[in-house]
Amino acid sequence: MFSWIGFLSYAIVTAVTPGPNNIMSMSNAGRQGFQKALPFNFGILTGFSVVMLICTFFCNVLSTLIPKISTPMLFLGAGYILWLAWKTFRSSSVIQEDARYGNFVSGLLLQFVNPKIYIYCIVSMQAYILPHYHGQWPVLTFFALLLAFMGFVSTVLWALFGSAFRLLFSQYAKITNTVMALLLVYCALSLFL
């Protein structure tokens, strides 16, 4: 039976943790304002959707061609989630920002070099979705676009809060990092339940 709780826990926590999309969105909104940062975020949505669809296709094809790939991918995914939990727990309150100007094209192109979203899709597909919906293209397409949408919502939230979110994160970094890390550990363990 498909675990919506496990899947959504992993997807939401991974989407909201700091990464290139979230940091750049926050940085752009802090410099330009929310309205002017929206084109960058729509670029992220477009690129994210394309990458999720391509990644989903390849995950499904590889699972068909090499059926025994699921178990190693499950352990690799759990290992990655635990590594991400450790890095999140140990991260400092200092947020590095990239000073490049953010527009639609830069948001779009960022997705093709953003390793976080590739891992996000591969772990989601291999650990949660493909075991239940392998080869069901309408359902797989739905999940790919759902993952992209969740990532987009996260970047918009980071942009919306802009520098205020940075201040909040800096003030309560240890608590925030600990909660996110524990949620990621839960996600890793739920892969085997």
Disulfide bonds with the S-S distance in Angstrom:
none
